[in-house]
Amino acid sequence: MRISSAVFLLLGACSAPAASGPEPTRALGAKSATRCAMLDGGAPVSGTWEDITPPQVNLAAFGFGVKAFVIDPNDSATVYLGTHAQGIYKSSDCGSTWSHVNTGVNGSKLDNGRNWTMVIDATDSSIYTCAGYGPSGVWKSTNGGVDWAQILTPNVTSVAPYGGFVEWIAMDPTDPTHLIVTFHGPCSPPAPSECMAESKDSGATWNITGHPMFRSDKDAVYILSGATWIYGSWNAGWSGGIWRTTDGGGTWTQVTAEPASATFYRSPVTGHLFVGGGFGIQESADDGVTWTVTPRTRTNAVTGSGTKLFASNGGCLASPLPPFEPYFSASEPSPKWSSLASPLMTSGGLFLEYNQDQDLLYSSNCRGGFWRVWSP
């Protein structure tokens, strides 16, 4: 494990709950707290960052290093980390040690693509991911990442770009059997060009629906509940925006023209929605109908716990992007964003997740590696 001994401060940024309410809260595997509380001989000082990139991952290899990751909601010490064409890695001790886990059925196929989207089912810990620029489709594991199956059905693969070139996988926070997939390119007739695939049975069957006209490689859909979704488009960072549907993708209304990133986050306490964007962190107190922007907080990922909020500016680039800060933090219920002390990393995290169980913030930084910080 690599440890950063120096921490640098990089200089540089309530209303009622949403109509449908906060997402259901769930205990993040209290059984794992003891296993992670004494890592490395004792909990580090608050704010200590550690580079916990799996030693098997070659960050100097062609590509973008580490990619999407998930924390197992049934055992919060367990983390799954995707890579650029180097497979899936699993840690059972909050990232202190790792194993290359996709060693079973179809596992080698996951070694041939980029795992840039990943979700996990809170009911049974099933994992869903993609292998971008490798084997097409949605890949699912029901046994901790060892064996994998491609679950998109022929009615989708026959019209989806390149047989299912997946951009983003969304899971309904109120119903983990409800999934939506967006694609990295236009679909073919008879499907609409801007098509998505939806499943209501954990990927056993799928139907085609539509999304707004804007499309880029940072677009994503977020399921509020049922047929109410929001869609964010970065669109190269200069246009795009956020759209909203209440009829399962049949019709869409643009609610803001501010470019939005792929990672939407809903506070489990206030119900407010947050998303990063090209011009700043965006917040909505009314289920995505209206949005406000915090200027000069260009970000990609947003996460939190209901009391703490974190955001990061990640773009898989080789250097930070002044004058934008790589990390921000705030407190709820009335967040005021400020820069978060961190090592000088590659533009902040492309993917960010906070583990309230252990008070750990994880950051996936492409070629910059995979990091965690204690009590940020």
C-alpha positions in Angstrom: 0.0 0.0 0.0 1.3 3.5 -0.9 0.9 6.2 1.8 1.0 9.9 1.3 2.7 11.6 4.2 2.2 15.1 3.0 -1.2 16.8 2.8 -1.5 20.0 0.8 -4.3 22.6 0.9 -4.9 23.6 -2.7 -6.0 27.3 -2.8 -8.8 28.6 -4.9 -15.8 27.4 -3.1 -32.7 25.2 3.4 -35.6 24.4 2.1 -38.1 21.6 2.6 -37.3 18.0 1.5 -38.0 17.0 -2.0 -41.5 15.8 -2.9 -40.7 12.2 -3.1 -38.6 12.3 0.1 -35.1 11.1 0.9 -33.8 7.8 -0.2 -34.4 5.0 2.3 -31.4 4.8 4.7 -29.8 1.5 5.3 -27.2 0.4 7.8 -23.8 -0.1 6.1 -22.7 -3.4 7.5 -21.9 -2.6 11.1 -20.2 -6.0 11.4 -17.4 -4.6 9.3 -16.6 -1.6 11.6 -14.1 -3.5 13.8 -12.4 -5.0 10.7 -11.6 -1.5 9.4 -11.3 0.6 12.5 -7.7 -0.5 13.3 -6.2 -0.7 9.8 -2.5 -0.2 9.6 -2.1 -0.5 13.4 -4.5 2.3 14.3 -6.8 4.9 12.8 -4.7 7.6 11.1 -5.1 11.3 12.1 -8.2 13.0 10.7 -7.7 14.1 7.1 -4.9 11.7 6.3 -4.9 10.6 2.7 -3.6 7.2 1.6 -2.9 5.9 -1.9 -4.5 2.4 -1.8 -4.2 1.5 -5.5 -4.1 -2.3 -5.8 -0.4 -3.2 -6.3 -1.5 -5.5 -9.2 -2.7 -2.4 -11.2 -0.2 -0.8 -13.5 -1.0 2.9 -13.6 1.7 3.4 -16.2 0.0 1.0 -18.6 -1.8 2.3 -21.7 -5.2 3.7 -20.7 -6.8 5.4 -17.7 -5.8 3.3 -14.7 -8.6 2.8 -12.1 -12.2 3.5 -12.9 -15.6 3.1 -11.2 -16.0 1.4 -7.8 -18.8 0.4 -5.4 -19.0 -0.3 -1.6 -21.0 -3.4 -0.6 -24.0 -2.1 1.3 -24.2 -5.4 3.1 -20.6 -5.3 4.3 -19.0 -1.8 4.1 -15.5 -3.1 4.4 -15.8 -4.7 1.0 -15.0 -2.6 -2.0 -15.0 -3.5 -5.7 -12.8 -1.4 -8.1 -12.9 -1.5 -11.9 -10.0 -0.6 -14.1 -9.0 0.2 -17.7 -8.5 -3.3 -19.2 -6.9 -4.8 -16.0 -9.9 -6.4 -14.5 -12.0 -6.1 -11.3 -10.4 -5.9 -7.9 -11.9 -6.7 -4.5 -10.9 -5.6 -1.0 -12.4 -7.0 2.2 -10.6 -4.5 4.5 -11.5 -1.1 3.2 -8.8 -1.1 0.5 -5.7 -2.2 2.5 -5.3 -5.4 0.5 -6.7 -6.5 -2.9 -7.3 -9.5 -5.0 -8.0 -9.7 -8.8 -11.4 -11.3 -8.4 -12.9 -11.8 -11.9 -11.3 -15.3 -12.3 -14.4 -17.4 -13.1 -16.9 -17.7 -15.9 -16.5 -14.9 -18.5 -14.1 -13.2 -16.0 -11.4 -12.7 -18.6 -13.8 -10.7 -20.8 -13.9 -8.1 -18.0 -10.1 -7.8 -18.4 -10.6 -6.5 -22.0 -12.6 -3.3 -21.3 -13.0 -0.2 -19.2 -15.2 -0.6 -16.2 -16.4 3.0 -16.1 -19.8 2.4 -14.6 -20.7 0.1 -11.7 -23.7 -0.4 -9.3 -24.4 -2.9 -6.6 -27.7 -4.3 -5.3 -28.4 -3.7 -1.6 -30.5 -6.8 -1.3 -28.1 -9.5 -2.5 -24.8 -7.6 -3.4 -25.1 -8.4 -7.1 -22.7 -6.3 -9.1 -23.4 -4.7 -12.5 -20.7 -3.1 -14.7 -19.6 -2.7 -18.3 -16.4 -3.4 -20.3 -16.2 -0.3 -22.5 -14.3 -0.7 -25.7 -14.3 -4.4 -24.9 -17.1 -7.0 -25.0 -20.4 -5.1 -25.2 -23.3 -5.3 -22.8 -24.2 -5.2 -19.2 -22.1 -7.6 -17.1 -23.5 -9.0 -13.9 -22.0 -11.1 -11.1 -24.0 -12.7 -8.3 -21.0 -14.2 -6.5 -18.8 -11.4 -5.4 -17.3 -10.6 -8.8 -15.9 -14.1 -9.6 -18.3 -15.2 -12.4 -20.0 -12.9 -14.9 -22.9 -13.0 -17.4 -23.9 -10.6 -20.1 -27.6 -9.8 -19.4 -28.8 -7.4 -22.2 -31.4 -9.2 -24.2 -31.5 -9.5 -28.1 -34.3 -6.9 -28.4 -31.7 -4.4 -27.0 -28.5 -5.6 -28.4 -30.0 -5.7 -31.9 -30.5 -1.9 -31.9 -28.0 -0.6 -29.3 -24.6 0.7 -30.7 -22.1 -2.1 -31.3 -24.5 -4.6 -29.7 -24.6 -2.7 -26.4 -21.9 -0.2 -26.0 -22.9 0.9 -22.5 -22.3 4.4 -21.1 -24.0 4.3 -17.7 -25.9 1.9 -15.5 -28.4 3.4 -13.0 -30.2 1.6 -10.2 -33.4 2.8 -8.7 -32.6 3.7 -5.0 -36.1 2.7 -4.0 -36.2 -0.6 -6.0 -32.8 -2.2 -6.9 -34.6 -4.5 -9.4 -35.2 -1.4 -11.5 -32.3 -0.6 -13.8 -31.7 1.9 -16.7 -28.8 1.7 -19.1 -27.6 4.5 -21.4 -25.4 3.9 -24.4 -22.1 5.3 -25.7 -23.6 6.2 -29.1 -26.8 6.4 -31.1 -29.2 3.4 -31.4 -30.5 2.0 -34.7 -34.1 1.8 -36.1 -36.7 0.9 -35.1 -35.4 2.3 -31.8 -35.1 6.1 -31.4 -31.6 7.3 -32.0 -31.3 8.5 -28.4 -32.4 5.3 -26.8 -32.0 3.7 -23.3 -32.8 0.3 -22.0 -34.9 -0.3 -18.9 -35.3 -3.4 -16.7 -37.7 -4.0 -13.8 -36.5 -7.4 -12.9 -32.8 -7.1 -12.2 -31.9 -7.5 -15.9 -33.9 -10.6 -16.8 -35.9 -8.6 -19.4 -35.5 -5.2 -21.0 -37.5 -2.7 -22.9 -36.3 0.3 -25.0 -37.1 3.9 -24.1 -35.8 7.3 -25.1 -33.7 10.1 -23.7 -33.0 13.8 -24.6 -31.2 14.8 -27.7 -27.9 15.8 -26.1 -25.4 13.1 -25.8 -21.7 13.0 -24.7 -19.4 10.6 -23.0 -20.3 12.0 -19.6 -24.1 11.6 -19.8 -26.1 9.7 -17.2 -29.6 9.1 -16.0 -30.7 9.1 -12.3 -33.9 7.3 -11.2 -35.8 9.4 -8.6 -38.4 6.6 -8.4 -40.6 4.7 -10.7 -41.1 6.6 -14.0 -39.6 9.9 -12.7 -36.0 10.3 -13.8 -33.5 13.0 -14.4 -30.8 13.0 -17.1 -27.6 15.0 -17.0 -25.4 15.9 -20.0 -22.0 17.4 -19.9 -21.7 17.6 -23.7 -18.0 18.5 -23.8 -18.4 20.9 -20.9 -19.8 23.8 -22.9 -23.5 23.0 -23.3 -25.8 20.2 -22.4 -27.9 20.5 -19.2 -30.4 18.5 -17.1 -33.7 17.0 -18.3 -36.5 15.5 -16.4 -39.2 12.9 -17.3 -42.2 11.7 -15.3 -43.4 9.1 -17.8 -40.4 6.8 -18.1 -38.6 8.5 -20.9 -41.7 9.2 -23.1 -41.3 12.9 -22.8 -38.6 15.1 -21.4 -38.4 18.7 -20.1 -35.1 20.6 -19.9 -34.9 22.1 -16.4 -31.5 23.8 -16.7 -28.9 24.4 -19.4 -26.0 24.1 -17.0 -23.8 21.2 -18.0 -24.1 18.3 -15.6 -21.9 15.3 -14.8 -22.7 11.7 -14.5 -23.0 11.4 -10.7 -26.2 12.5 -9.1 -26.4 12.2 -5.3 -29.5 12.6 -3.1 -29.1 13.5 0.6 -30.7 10.8 2.8 -31.6 13.6 5.3 -32.9 16.6 3.4 -33.8 14.9 0.1 -31.9 17.5 -1.8 -30.3 16.4 -5.1 -26.7 17.3 -6.0 -24.7 16.9 -9.2 -21.4 18.2 -10.5 -21.0 20.3 -13.6 -18.8 22.3 -15.9 -19.5 25.5 -14.1 -20.2 24.4 -10.5 -21.9 22.1 -8.1 -25.7 22.1 -8.7 -28.4 21.6 -6.0 -32.1 21.0 -6.2 -34.6 21.0 -3.3 -37.6 20.0 -5.4 -36.8 16.7 -7.0 -34.8 18.2 -9.9 -37.4 20.7 -11.1 -35.2 23.7 -10.4 -31.4 24.0 -9.7 -29.0 26.4 -8.2 -25.2 26.5 -9.0 -22.3 27.3 -6.7 -19.8 29.2 -9.0 -16.2 28.1 -9.4 -16.7 24.6 -8.1 -16.3 22.7 -11.3 -16.8 19.1 -10.4 -17.6 15.6 -11.7 -18.6 13.5 -8.6 -20.7 14.4 -5.5 -21.3 12.1 -2.5 -22.1 12.4 1.2 -23.9 11.1 4.3 -26.7 13.5 5.1 -24.4 15.6 7.3 -21.2 15.7 5.2 -21.0 16.5 1.5 -18.0 16.0 -0.8 -17.3 16.8 -4.4 -14.3 16.3 -6.8 -13.1 17.6 -10.1 -12.0 14.5 -12.1 -11.3 14.3 -15.8 -8.6 11.6 -16.2 -6.2 14.4 -17.2 -2.5 14.6 -16.4 -2.6 17.8 -14.3 -5.0 19.9 -12.3 -7.2 22.4 -14.0 -6.7 25.9 -12.5 -8.5 27.9 -11.2 -10.7 24.9 -10.2 -10.1 23.0 -7.0 -9.7 19.2 -7.1 -11.9 18.6 -4.0 -14.6 20.4 -2.1 -16.5 19.7 1.1 -19.6 21.1 2.9 -22.0 20.4 5.7 -25.8 20.0 5.6 -28.5 21.2 5.7 -27.2 24.5 4.4 -24.1 23.6 2.4 -21.4 26.2 1.9 -18.7 24.6 -0.3 -15.0 25.1 0.4 -11.8 23.5 -0.7 -10.8 20.2 1.0 -7.2 19.6 1.9 -5.7 16.8 -0.3 -2.5 15.7 -2.0 -1.9 17.1 -5.4 -3.6 14.5 -7.5 -4.9 14.3 -11.0 -7.8 16.8 -11.1 -9.5 15.2 -8.2 -11.6 12.0 -8.3 -13.5 10.9 -11.3 -15.6 8.7 -9.0 -16.1 9.5 -5.3 -17.9 7.6 -2.5 -18.2 8.2 1.2 -18.4 5.3 3.7 -20.1 6.6 6.8 -19.6 3.3 8.6 -15.8 3.9 8.8 -15.8 7.7 8.1 -13.8 7.0 4.9 -13.9 8.9 1.7 -12.8 7.0 -1.4 -11.6 8.6 -4.6 -10.9 6.9 -7.9 -8.4 9.1 -9.9 -7.7 7.3 -13.1 -3.9 7.3 -13.7 -3.6 9.1 -10.3 -4.7 5.9 -8.5 -7.2 4.9 -5.9 -7.2 6.9 -2.6 -9.0 7.0 0.8 -9.0 9.7 3.4 -10.0 9.2 7.1 -12.4 11.6 8.7 -12.3 14.2 5.9 
